[in-house]
Structure formats: structure tokens, C-alpha cells
Amino acid sequence: MSTRETSVAGQFYPADPNEIEAMFEHYNKILDEHIKDNDILQLKPRAVIVPHAGYVYSGFTANIALRLLGNTDCKRVVVIGPSHRVALRGTSISEYDSYETPLGSLPVDKALVSELKERFGLMFMPEAHQEHSTEVQIPFIKTYEPDVSVVELVYGDEYPANLAEVIEYLLEDPDTAVVISTDLSHYYDIKKANSLDNICLNAVKKLSTVELHQGCEACGKIGVEAMLTAAKKSGLKSILLDYRTSADASGDESQVVGYMSAAFIPN
């Protein structure tokens, strides 16, 4: 039985399950105390956009969106993120049997993997799945949806339209939820970062792929564009959940990275 082993546990997030649980409890305590609009915490998204930096920087922002998946009755979660370590053309889909986390493993939906490979011509490049953009989401999924199966897609040089077709197909099944992973601008001062990131935020809010290309510097922009295209065709609207930068954790406003989360719900 093959396992997608952790590759960044102890780096981007704790390897100790007790530490992960303590972080999530901390995030949720803040959420429960400060989110005045309780309707937000009752959302049942079909898809979410989340960041993928170290938990100390972006975990709070990711937690809001991935916690909402726990409100749904989904049976499988498909996590889609950009490749940072391996150059590849197209999209690789994980063919492992299970996905390891410090909190326990989740089964990979092998039937869906086979179906997507055949229908969309996806490949399996094992080295592409040593990828943090997808991996950092799995402990959240294990926490909030402990009984689901997962599928991991990592893309490189990919056409957004191709990925949009995959997402549209996934969203046809009400038992499937989609997670799109991206950070926003990288290493600008806080004022410049906020300006660039607002382009991304407005594009997501309006489902505007045109606006997305007017200065948004998200590292996962291909996945975001695909999600916006699929959302429009699938009758979904977006709700922005959180935006912040690394300066919120580090205090350093000279070179920051931006993070956002959003939920996609039926119109």
C-alpha cells in the first residue's frame, strides 16, 4: 500500500499532533470571539481558496475556510496547488493509496483519480507531490472532515481553461469539495503588497478573470483563474473570508507575503 508521506511536517507546520491541535484551537477561539456575523461560520462552501505558507503566518487565514468545510456533508476533498519545487507541464494527480498527516492518514479516492486521469489526460509525477502548497491543507481537512477521502493535484505550466474543466466536472458532484491553494504577492513593502493584493481580492470577489490579470501576483494564479471560471459556470458566488500579510505575525512591513481565503457557495 503506497502512502503520500509528509514532506514539510516540522517546517511549514508542526510534526507533533498536539501542537497542531493547539494551533487550531487557538485560531478557533479567536474566530468564535471576534466574528460578529455568525452567518459566516455557518457557510457550507462547495470550494475554497486558501493560502499555503507556514501556519504561523497563514494558518489562521486558511483555518477559517477549511473549518467551513466541516459544515458540509462532502465525502471527498480535491486539493489543487501550484508546484514550487518541480518544473512540470500540465497537472500531476497523486496515485498513492493514502495521504499521511501527523494527525493520522486519509484515504486517497483512487476511483476518482483513475476517472480524472482518463477523462482529462492527467499524469502522475511522484516528485511533484513533495509539495507544500497542497500538503499544508491536509491536517486541516483531517481535523474538520476526518472521514473524507482526498485527491491531490499539483500543476505547473498549465492552461487555466484546462484546470477549469476539471474543477467544473468535480463541482457537478455535490459530494465533492475543492480546495484551491495560493499565496498572494511576495516580498514587497506593506503598502505595495496591499495594493497588488487588492487586485486579487477584487477579482475573486467579482469572479473576474479579466481583473485578475491587471496586476494580481498570486503564485497560484492559474488555479485561482480556473476556480473563478468554474464558479461562474457552476452558479457559485464568492465570499471573501480573510486577508492579511506576514507582517501580522512578524511585525516586519518591509518585505511581506499576502494571504487570503474565500468561500464559494451556491447563488
ABEGO torsion letter per residue (X at the ends): XBBBBBAABGAABBABAAAAAAAAAAAAAAAAAABABAAAAABBBABBBBBABBAAAAAAAAAAAAAAAAABABABBBBBBBBAABBBBEBBBBABABBBBAAEBBBBBAAAAAAAAAAAGBBBBAAAABBAAAAAAAAAAAAABAABBBBBBBBBBBBAAAAAAAAAAAAABAABBBBBBBBBBBGBBAAAAAAAAAAAAAAAAAGBAAAAAAGBABAAAAAAAAAAAAAAAAGBBBBBABBBBAAAAAGBAABBBBBBBBBBBBX
